[in-house]
Amino acid sequence: MTKAHNFNAGPAVLPQAVLAQAQAELLDYQGRGMSILEMSHRSKEFEAINTQAESRMKALLGLGDGYRALFLQGGASFQFAMIPLNFLPAGAVADYLVTGAWGEKAVEEAGRIGTAHVAVNTAEGGFRRTPDASEIQLSPSPAYVHFTTNETIQGVQWASMPDLGDAPLIADMSSDIMSRPFDASRFALIYAGAQKNIGPSGVTAVIIREDLIAQGRKDLPAIMRYVTFAKNNSLYNTPPAFSVYLLNLVLGWITDLGGLDAMQTRNQRKAALVYGAIDGSGGFYRGHAAPEARSLMNVTFRLPSETLEKQFVSESQAAGMVGLGGHRSVGGIRASIYNALEESSCAALADFMGEFLRKNG
Ligand SMILES: *Cc1c(COP(=O)(O)O)cnc(C)c1O
């Protein structure tokens, strides 16, 4: 089998070593005579996986007591609702920074539940940048402040985590969690659909400060409350067991490679190859994001015409690359180069871009 160069935006590439381990363990998990897929989530085997996933998640983020890592369902999109349901009571205001399509969705959903204030919106020009501190208009005492660390569709990432005051800080890190080190202890809640950087679809990681869990609204259905999952170690009801198992293997893979510092080094090298091909093209390839807000995870760019973009995508497929078409809402080209993607795939893309330029530039 020839491995595809997988630039899919999500679900996305997984580490080859993780897939190989899952394959080896698929039919007979640790000599139990059955697959993980067939086991009770109350079995000691699954409980061990679940516990290890939580401790690996916290260890990688440098978090100890005072935080929980929960594994929920419903995707990051369910968090768009669950967060305001729990933490945005009547009479309060939550602040949202909007730097792309996912932040827009998050604030829209919050507005259906309570009062959401848009502290800044960088839509002008098509979400190409992150704002300066002076543009951000926080409300006097927000219930929380929410932002999106990496906008997956536009390829815009905060170069460093912004200072957003003293209110509980909440971030959607679906597409850049575990890709670089940062001070996680500044956050009250971090969430991420696993299917971009840390696993398959079906599980959503929520890292939450314990004091915030206790503040959640109490008159919600149990299934919508963080406290329900915290008290039950994410086993309130049947979890997406196989997704959690794979997530745990991916977290083990990141840990073995050296954690977030090692991921950052790896990701910077990869991104430099692709941005290098853009910057060295004499304007043939035009990056979407402002250089200082360029994402290390999703590289977005345009070609001189849509015809050339179509040709680029189809020729890239013939060259063994998949997933390079931009999101349907913005067009152009997007190369998602998440943690698990090997540097050799970025090198192959950069070579292909150079070749395509020589033929069509
Ligand atoms: C993909 C993505 C989402 C949506 O995730 P689902 O798990 O499909 O709901 C939300 N936010 C960001 C930043 C994403 O990249």
The ligand as an SDF file (V2000), in Angstrom:
LIG
                    3D

 15 15  0  0  0  0  0  0  0  0999 V2000
  -13.9290   21.3240   13.2110 C   0  0  0  0  0  0  0  0  0  0  0  0
  -14.0990   22.4260   14.1610 C   0  0  0  0  0  0  0  0  0  0  0  0
  -15.2760   22.5920   14.9060 C   0  0  0  0  0  0  0  0  0  0  0  0
  -16.4720   21.6840   14.7300 C   0  0  0  0  0  0  0  0  0  0  0  0
  -16.2120   20.4370   15.2410 O   0  0  0  0  0  0  0  0  0  0  0  0
  -17.3340   19.2840   15.3010 P   0  0  0  0  0  0  0  0  0  0  0  0
  -16.6390   18.2630   16.1470 O   0  0  0  0  0  0  0  0  0  0  0  0
  -17.5720   18.8530   13.8900 O   0  0  0  0  0  0  0  0  0  0  0  0
  -18.5440   19.8300   15.9050 O   0  0  0  0  0  0  0  0  0  0  0  0
  -15.3540   23.6240   15.8140 C   0  0  0  0  0  0  0  0  0  0  0  0
  -14.3290   24.4550   15.9910 N   0  0  0  0  0  0  0  0  0  0  0  0
  -13.1680   24.3420   15.2980 C   0  0  0  0  0  0  0  0  0  0  0  0
  -12.0550   25.3010   15.5430 C   0  0  0  0  0  0  0  0  0  0  0  0
  -13.0250   23.3200   14.3640 C   0  0  0  0  0  0  0  0  0  0  0  0
  -11.8830   23.2060   13.6730 O   0  0  0  0  0  0  0  0  0  0  0  0
  1  2  1  0
  2  3  1  0
  2 14  2  0
  3  4  1  0
  3 10  2  0
  4  5  1  0
  5  6  1  0
  6  7  2  0
  6  8  1  0
  6  9  1  0
 10 11  1  0
 11 12  2  0
 12 13  1  0
 12 14  1  0
 14 15  1  0
M  END
$$$$
